[in-house]
Each structure stands twice: as structure tokens, then as C-alpha cells.
Amino acid sequence: MKLIVFYLSCFCAFVAGHMLNYSAIMYSLEVFESSWLAGVAYGFCFGPPIIFGWLAGAYIDRYSAKKVLLLAQNFFLLGASGMLLVMMFKPQYSIALFLISSFSVGIAWAFVAPSRLASLGQYVATEELPQATITFNLLIMVGFGLAPILLTQIIDYSSWQAVAMTSIALFLLSTVLLLNAPNEHVRTSHKHLLHEWQECFSEIKQTPVIAQLLFASIIGYLLMGPMQVVLPQVAEVQLGLNTVEKGQYLGLIALSLIVGGIAAMKIKDKMPIGKTIIAMLAICGIGIGLIGHITNIWLSCVVLVLATTMAGITVSLIMAGLQHHTPSHIRGRVMSIYTIISQVIAAMAGILAGAIAQGISVPVSLYVIAILFLLLTLWLGIKANSLKMFNRF
């Protein structure tokens, strides 16, 4: 029962968090009318982990993940409240507050994601951790995909202010559901932060598959920024969709990621994990490049579904692999590295894609990301021997 309550708390937080991410992008595009600001706001949502993620990992391993998590939820609430204020005033006077709010959301992601991942070990036995991690990742995917559908429906029937208020309500519910969560104290350390990270990297060096899984996650998250920054423009400009249709198009991501996560549950026992990750990454890269070229709505939908299904499988297997191979005493730090990758790489790719879309065109931005993606995947396929030998959990 406690695991179900934890999952429900995760689901509420992920839906609300991704609604704020999409709000940062779509409000910039539709109200501020700036692709550049959309990229910067998205970068502010996902950039802070490059600074705060290192603190998050060490504190999670030192102290209670629950305490870190509850503190982080407050930053989500601050970000949502700030965006609500922005949406209540004229946009020309609100850009600074809008970016500060986006930054607060980014700080929250830096602590929330690794602390929730590290908490899973308190709810399930070690042998059940890969399955629990894949289920956890399904919730992230559903939140990522459901958020734009919910957001566009709220805007269509109400207002931007209602979007922010819905996010605040979901964050409050998520926090309440955490109050009775396990409060396991992992350890108390008086070591210097730098020494703790040296210890972590030393252990990663002794287990190359962890480093190679982390590199695979770098490649995978190159897609996430462009998907959130550029795909709304693909839907509106390239495919000519209205607001509701745009939400439905982006909502295909939710369905595909869910299918991918469910498929990962089956694949993990039947196919070689490492080789499957590499193959799926290659398919994703080809797909994102094709989306930049396609102007037919139905064909674009098919390619989007295929690419994001493969992404769902890949990310689920990477996260489960990291949980499986990482010793419990450094799990908070490794999950923090993963969070830094998932958010900073996505932010950098989003800023790059947004700048290219603004300066050149939307298709060119996707071509650039796809080429970079495929080159890195090729390198991984050649060099990652430990990953290729990773067959089963």
C-alpha cells in the first residue's frame, strides 16, 4: 500500500512538473511570441541541476531522501506560484519573474528526481528494484505526455491562470501523500562534498557498465529538449494544427512512452539489454530527423509514435540498469548524475534547437540534433563493450 501511495505522489508531481515545463515553453511562444525565450525558459527549468544536482546526490546519501524530497517540493510550489503571478499581469512587465519561476522549477527537479529514485529501495526488495524502476519511469513518461494534453484542455476551456492553479493543487496533493512515507536514515557523513564525489566516481570507474549507461542516457536526453521546445512549433507551423489538435499531437508522446515502458517490462527478460538500448537509440535518432522533413500529419504521427516508443523502451532500461548495477551507498549520487544528465542535456539541446529554429528553421534544428544523436550512438555501439555484454537483470 505504501508503494502505491508513493507512486500516486510521484504521478501528481510529475504531471504538475511537466505542466510547468510546457507552460514555460508554450507561454513564451504564444504570449511572449519568442522562440528564443522559450528555449531560455526551458533551459532555466532544466539547467539548475548542473549546480544543485551535486548537492542533491550527496545529501540524499547522507541523510533521509524523504527530507530532501519534501524540501524540494516547496521549490515547485514557488515556481508555480510565480508563474501564476506572471499570468495575472501584462507580459511586458513579467519576463524577469517568469524566468525566476522557471529557475525555481529547475531547482526542484534537481532534488526531486534523484530523491524519488533513491527512495524506491525503501519500498521494495533488491531483486524487485528493476521492475519497480520501470514502473516509476512509466509514471514519468505518463506525466511528460499527459501534461500537454491537460494543459491545452485547461487553456481551451479556461485560462493560463487555471493551468498554474492546477499545478499548485497537484503539488500540494503530492506533498500530503509523502507525509507518511518511510523516513529511513541512510548514514551520516562528515566527509567533504568533494571527497564523497571522488568516492562515487572511483566506484563507477570500477563498474564500467554504470558509466556506459550514463553515457547512453546523455544520448537519449538529447531528444527531450527539442521534443518540448520544437515539436509544438512543428505541430503549429509545419503541420498547421490548432491549439487542441496540437495538444493531441503532443499527447501521442504519452501513449507511445507508455507503450515503450510496458514493452520494456517484457523485453528485460527476453532480449540482451545493452544491445537493445543501442539499437533503440539509433531508431530514435532517425525518427527525429524524419519529423523535421515530414509535412503530412498522419505520417508525422506514425514516425513520432515509433520514435517515442523506442525512447520509452530505452530510458526505462537505462534507469533499471543503473538501479541494478549501482551499490546502495552511492545510489543517491548516481541517480543525481542521471538527473543532471536528463535535465541539463535536455536543456542544452532545447536551447540549441530553439536558437536554430529561431535563426534558421524548425526542420534544420531537428536535422542538427538527429545527426549529433546518431554520431554519438555510433560511438557508443563501437566503444561500450561492458554495455553490450549486459544481457539480463
N, C-alpha and C positions, 0 to 999 in steps of 0.2 A: 504493500500500500504506500509506503514512504517513497518508493521509487516512482510510482505513478504520480504522486503529488509533485515530486521533483521534476518529472518530465512535463507536467502541466505548467509549472512555474517557468521552465525553460521555454515552452511553447509561447506563453504570453509575452515573455521578454523578447524573444526572437522576432515575433510578429511586430511588436511595437518598435523594436530597434531598427528593423529593416524599413518600417514605415517612415521613420525619421531619416534614414539614409536616402530613400526615394524622395522624400519631401525636400531634402537639401538639393537634390538634382532637379526635380520637376518644378519646384517653386522658382529656382534660378532660371530655368528655361522659359516658363510660362508667365511669370510675373516680372522678374528682373530682365527677362529676354536676353540672357547671356550664356552661351555655351562655355565660355571661359570661367565664369563664376560657378557654373555647375561643376566643372572639374575641380576647382579650388575648394568648394564646399564639400564635395565628396572626399577630397584629399584631407580636409580637416576632420571629417568623420572617421577616416581610417588611418591618418598619419600619426596621431599621438602614441600608438603602441611602440613606435620606434624608440621613444624615450621612456615611456612609463611601463612598457612590457617587461623590461628587465627587472624593474622593482616588483612587478606583479608576480613573476615566477619565483623570485627568492622569498617573498613574503608568504606565498602560498605554501612553499615547502617548510618555512619556519613556523608558521602559525596555522590557525584554522582557516580553511578555504571558505567556510561559511561567513566568517567575519569580513574577509576580503570582499566576498560577493555582495553582502548587504551594503557595505560602504560604496561599492561601485554602482549599485542600483540608484543611489542618490544622484550620481552624475547624469544618468539617463533622465531622471526626473528634472534636473536643472536644464538640460538641453531641450527637452520637450517644452518646458515652461517658457524658455527663452524664445523658441520658435513660435509659440502661441502669441507672445507679445509682438513679435515681428509681424505676424499675420493680422494683428489688430491695428497696425499703424501703416502709414504710407511707405511704400518700399524704398523711396529715395533716402529716407532717414533711418533705414533699418539694416543696411548691409553689414555694418560692424557687429551689431547684436546677433544677426543671422549667422555670421562666421564664428562668433564666440560660442553660440549654441551648438554649432556643428562640432567645434573643438571639444566641448563638454561631452558630447555623444562619443567622440573618439576616445576620450579618457575612459569612459565607461566600458567600451568594447575592450580596451587594453586589459582590464581586470576581470570583467565578467566572463569572457570566453574561456581563458585558462583555468579560472577557479571552478567553473561548472564542469569542465572536463576532468580536472583533478579530483573533484568531488565524487565522480562515478565509482571510484574504488571503495568508497564508504558504503555503497548501496548493494554491490554485487561481489561475488567471489571472483578470484583472479581469472579462472577459466571461462567465466561468463562476460569478461570485460570487452572482448572484441564485439560480441553481439550487442551488448549494451551501448557501445560506442557508435555502432552503425545506426541503432535506433535513435540515439542522441543526434547524430548527424542528419537523420531524416527530419527531425524537428527543425533543425537549422534550415534545411532545404525548403521545407514547407513554409516556414516563416519568410524566407527570402522570396519565394514565389507567390505566396498568398498576399504579402504586403502591398504590391502594386494594384492587385485586384481590389482589395479592401479600400485602399487609398482613393482610387479613381471612382469607386462607387460612392464613397462618402462625399467626394468633391461634387459628383454629379447630382446627388440628392440633397447636399447640404453646403458645406463650405470648407476652406482650408483650416479655419479655426477648429472645426469639428474633428479634423484629422489629428491635430495636436492634442485635443482633449481626449480623444480615443486612446492615443498613445500613453498619455498620463494615467488613464484609468487602468490600462493593461499593465503598466509598470507597477502601480500600486498593488494590483492583484497578485502579480508575480512575487513581490516582496512579502506580502502576507503569507503566501504559500510556503515561503522559506523559513518562517519563524520557528517551526518545529523540526527543521532539518537536523541531521546529526552534526554535532559540533566537535568532531574529533580533533584533538590537538596532535599534530604530526610530530613536531620536535621544536626545541628552542635552540637557536644558534646565535652565538656571539661573534661568528666569523665576519670578516669584512665582506661586503657585497661582491667585490671583485674576486675574492678567493672562492666564494661559493660558485660563481660562474666558471672559474677556472676548473673547479672540481667537476662541474657539469660537462664542460667541453672535453675534459680528459676522458670521461666515461663514454661520451658519444664517439670519440676517436677510437676507442676500443671496440665499439659496435658499429661498423661502417654502414650497416643497413639503416640505422636511425638517420645518419647524415644524408643518405641517398633518398630516403623517404621525404625528408625535409626539402631536399632539392626538387623532388617531384612535385611537392606542394607549391614551391615557387613557380614552377611552370604552370600548374593548374590555376593558380590565382591570377595569372596574367590575363585570364579571360574575364574575371569578375568585375574589374573596373570598367572595361569597355562595355560589358553587358549592361551595367547600370547607367553609365553615362551616355553611351552612343545608341544603344538599342531603342530608347524612347524616340530618338531622332530618326532612326531607321523606320520605325513604325509610322511616324507623322509625316516625314518628308519623302522618304523613298517609297513607302507603301501607301501613303495618303489616307491613313486611318484617323478617325475622330477619337475623342478622349476615351469613351467607353471601349471602342474597338482596340485602342492602344493598350488599355489595361488588360483586355482579354488576350492580346498577342503576348504581352509580357507575362501574363499568367500561365502561358504554356510552359514557362520555365518551371513553375511549381509542379505541374503534372509530370514533367519529364524528370525532374530531380527526384521526385517521389518514386517514380518507376525505377530510376537508376539506383536509389538507395535500397529498394526492395530486391532488385536484381543482385545487388552486392551481397545480400544475405545468402543467396543461393550460390553465387559464384565463389564465395570464400571457401567452400568445401569441395569444389569441383574443378577449378582452374588454377594454374600457377599464379599466385597473387602478383608478384613483381612484374612478370611479363605482361599480364593483363593490364596493369597500370600504365605501362609504357605504350601499349597498343591503343588503349582508350585515349591517352593524351594526344596521340597522332591524329585520331579521328576528330577530336575536338578542334584542333588547330585548322584542319582542312575545312571544317564546318563554319568556323567564324569567318574565314576568308570568303567562303561562298556567300554568306549572308550579306557581305558588303557589295556583292555583284548582282544579287537577285532582286528583281522588281515585281515578280509575281507573288501575290500574298500567300497562295496555297503552297507553292514551292518553298517560299521562305519559312513557312510554318513547319514543313516537313524537316528541313535542314536544321532549324532551331531545336525541334524536338529531339532529333538524332544527336546533335552535338551536346545538348544539355543532359540527355540521358547518360551518355558516356561520361560527362563530367560528374554526374551524381554517383556513378559506379566508382570512378577514380578517387574522388575526395573521400568517400566512405571507406574504401580500402586503405587509403593512406592514413586516415585518422585511426582506424582499428589497428593497423600495423604499428603505428607509433605507440599506442597504448600497450600492445602485446610485447614489444621489444624493450620498452623503457622501464628501468627499475623504479620502484615506487618512491624511493627517497629523492629522486630528481624529476619525478613526473611533472610537478608544477612548473619547473623551469623549462622542460622540453615542450610542454603544452603552451608555455608562454612564447617560446621561439616560434612554434607553429602559429600562434595567434598573431605575432608580429609579422610573419610572412603573409598570412591570409589577409591582413588588413593593410600593411604598408605596400606590399607588391600590388595589391588591388588598387590602392590609392594612386601609386605612381603610374600604373597602367591607365587608370581613369583620367588622370591629369594629362598624360601624353596623348591619349585618344581624343580627349576633349579639345586639346590645343590643335591637333591635326585636323579634327573635324571643323573647328572654327576657322583655321587658317587656310586649309586646302579643301577637303571634302570629307563627308562621312565614310564613303567607301574606302578612300585611301587610308583613313585611320584604322579600319579593320584589316586591310591588307598588311599594313606595317606590323600590327600585333600578331597576325597569323604567321607571318614569315619568322618573326622573332621566336614565337612559340614553337614552331616546327624545328628550327635550328637547335634550340635547347633540348627538345625531345630527342632529336637525333644524337646529340652529345650524351644524353642520359642513357640511351639504348646501347651506345658503344662502351661507355665507361663504368656503368653501375653494375658490376659483377655480383656484389652481395645482394642487391635488389633482385636481379634476375634469378638468383638461387632461392629467393623467398617464395616458397610454394604453398604452405598451409599455415594456419594459425595453430 
